[in-house]
Amino acid sequence: MKTLFLVAFMFTIVTGYANENVIEVPSKAITVLKFSDVKKGHEYTIIDNQGVLLYSETIDRNGTFSKKFDFTALKDGSYTVELNKDFEIIVTPFIIQSKSVIFLESKVKTVFKPVVRTKGNQLLISLMSMDVQTLDIELFYNGESILKDQLTGDQVLNQVYKLSAQEKGDYYLHMTSGDRVFNESFKLL
């Protein structure tokens, strides 16, 4: 009887202390990023308001892609998710405030990339811009800068450059528009 009473008493004490020392773990806020109409090779990134790349992933299949994130570890502030597609970058801003994630759907914007094509010894560059901006171009051949130009104008910027038919080989194109940098390599045969 003494043993039974002692076991019951110890059990009561242990359970009392266990209830007092419970540590509550806050629940994680899971955010699902979902992209439709993506192709294998597209890339998405998460960037903070200082321009620091926090996460990057290349999409490995065509169709719809989704990924779960827990943003509760991030500090309060402004961030963006950028989906880098073939000819455009879709920029979706969001803020984290008191462990809540708020996507600013009304501020989503599309940044169009310059389109570069060659036809024979001609270099064709086009850029569709919703904002009137400039496109700064620098062309390199064999590591040497051979052309610098700036395109300005309306919402569609177009330029054709005739390259020397004797200068076959690898070319490198460095373009900037606003705070975006675009690089392209091509070969003239």
Secondary structure, 3 states (H helix, E strand, C coil): CHHHHHHHHHHHHHHHHHHHCCCCCCCCCEEEEEEEEECCCCEEEEEECCCCEEEEEECCCCEEEEEEEEHHHCCCEEEEEEEECCCEEEEEEEEEECCEEEECHHHCEEEECCEEEEECCEEEEEEECCCCCCEEEEEEECCEEEEEEEECCCCEEEEEEECCCCCCEEEEEEEEECCEEEEEEEEEC
